Amino acid sequence: MGEGKMLDIAHISFLDMIKAQIAMTGAAVAKGSLIRNAVSAGEKIKEINYDTFDDYIAAIENETNPIALIEGKSVHKGEFIFGLPKCPFEQSIKNYKTIYGQLPDEYAEFTDEFNKTGRVTDMYRVGEGGGVSPFCAVHQPMRSTVAEKITIGGKKIHIYQLGCKSGAGAKGFAQKWIDETGASKNAVDKILDNNMCCYYLKIEE
């Protein structure tokens, strides 16, 4: 076990359930199920307003920001682009690999399905190459849903997934959302050198 810490069997069971659902229903149906569950959870977050963008950032630092509560502390890299140093599923993956050695082969099929253009991924501005594992289908839509509960200066905000990095270091880029936000792919690439996730925050006019 390495560090001698108790494994979280809930993590292991969740990852195994994803594998089983892909096998039973196919990647497309499994994707829809995971996204619906993530959105449903995100919708339970209470609405909150920050007077300024600086107040929003400060709430990330003290971990009262709803988005920080679900994913940990992200870092503002300028121009409303954020980097997330640690994947919220990192420990789950470690627990699973301790038992099974590697993630299921079925996960690759699921990830390909998540990255396909679709109504739901368009709605939450996720996927499109910015997913590197099935966990992105949980994390990214949930973050986008939570963002819909937040206003800054009374104005709604929206999150756009720009890129992500797998535990093995492979980077995925959501070119559609990079283009739509006017971000630079090179900037996203550099942010992913030291972060696992990269996204853009838009404040409505």
N, C-alpha and C positions, 0 to 999 in steps of 0.2 A: 504494500500500500504506500510505500515511500515515506510520507510524513506521519503516518500512523493516525490520520484523521478518519473519522467515520464517514463512509460514503452516504450520500443522500439518495436513498432508493426512490424517492419521488422524482428526482431528476432522471434517473435511469429508466424508470417506468414511462415517463413522458416521452423520452426519445424513442423508446421501443414501441410506444403506441403510434407515433408518427410513422415508423417503419411498417407497422401492421396495417395502418390505414391506407398507405400507398399501395401495399400488396393487394388489399381487398377491394379498394374502390378506384384505384388509379391515381396518378399524380394530380390531374386537374380537379377532381372532386376533393382530394385531400387538401389541396391548396385552398379551395373555397372554404372548407371547414375551418382550417387554421386561421384564415383571415377573418372570418365571421366571429370566431371566438375572441380574437385579439381586439377587434373593433368593439365588440360587446363589453369587454373589460374596460377599454379606454373610455367608453361613453359613461362609465360610472363616476369618472372624475368630476369634481365640482368646478364650476366656472370661476375664473379668477382674472383680475385685471392688474397689470403693472402700469404705473404712471408713465414710466420711461423705459427705454431699452436697457439703460444702465441698471434699473431696478430689476429687470428680468434676469440680467447676467448675475447680479448680486444674489438672487434667489437660487441660481444654480450653485453658486459657491457655498451657500449655507444649506444646500440640499432641501429647500422647501419648494422649489420649482417642481410642478407636477411631472414634467418631463425628466428631470433629474431623479425623481422618486422611482421611475420605472427603468431607468437605464444607467444611473450614476452620473458623475460630473462630466459634462462635455466642456470643450474649450473653444471660445470664440476666436477664430483665426483672422478676423477682419472681413469686411464686406458682407456681413451676415452669414458667413460660412462657419460651420462648427465641425470640430473633430472630436470623436469619442475614443479615448485611449483604450478602453476595455470593453469587450463585448459582454453584454449582460448574461449571455449563455455560456461564457467561458467555463465556469465551474461545472455546469451540467455536462458539457462535452468531456471535461476531464474525468468526471465520475463514470461516464459511459465507457470511455476508452480504457479505464482501469479494469473494467469487467470484460469488455469485448475486444479490446485491442485497437479497434478502428471504428469509424462511423459506417453505417450501412451503405452498401452500393446504391440502394434505391434513392438515397438522398440526392444524387447527381441528377436523376430524372426529374425529381421534384423541383430542384433549383432551376433547371431549364424551363420548366412549366411556369414557375413564378416570374421569370424574366420576360415571358411572352407579353406582348401588348394586349391589354384587355380592359374592359370597362371598369372593373374594380381597382386594378392597379393604377389606372389613369385617375380614378376618383381620389386616391390617396397619394398619388405622385410617388410611387415606389416601383420596384422591379426595373424592367428595361435594361438589364445588365448589372444593376446595382445590388443584386442579391447573390450571395455566395454560398448559402445553405438554407435549409428549410426554416431555420430559426429567424432568418430575415423576414419570412412571411408572417411571423408573429410580431417581432420587434418593430419593423418599419411601419406597418399599418397602425399598430397600437400608438406609436409615437405621433403619427399624423393625426389620429383621432383625438389624442390628448391635446394636441396643439389647437384643435378647433374649439377647445374649452377655454383658451387663453386669449386675452386681448392685451394690447400694449397701447396705452393712451386712448383706450376705448375702441381701438381698431383691431379687427380680427387678424390672426396670423395663420400662415400655412407653411408646412414643411415639405421640402423637396429632397428626395434621396439622391445624392450625387455619386456616391461610390461606397464600396465596402471591401474589406480584406478578410480572407479566410485565415484560420489558424495556421495553415501551411504557408501563408504569405502571398497567395494568389489574389490579385486585385481585380475587382469588377467595377465597371464604370457605367453609369446610367446616362448615356450620351443625350438622350431625349430631354432629360431634366437639366443636364448641364447646359444644353443649348437654350432651353426655355428660360432659365434663370440668368443667362449671360455670364455664367461662371467659366473659369478656365480649366480645361482638363488637366493641364500641367500643374495648376495650383492644387487641384483635387489629388492628383498623383503624389505630390510632395506631402500633402497632409496625411495621406494613407501610409506614408513611410513610417510614421510614428503613431498612427491611430488605426483603429479597426473599422471605423465608420465615419462618413463625411456627409453632411447635409446642409441645406440652405434654408434660412428662415426668411419668409416674405411677410412684410407688414402691408396690409391693404391700404390703398390710398384713401 
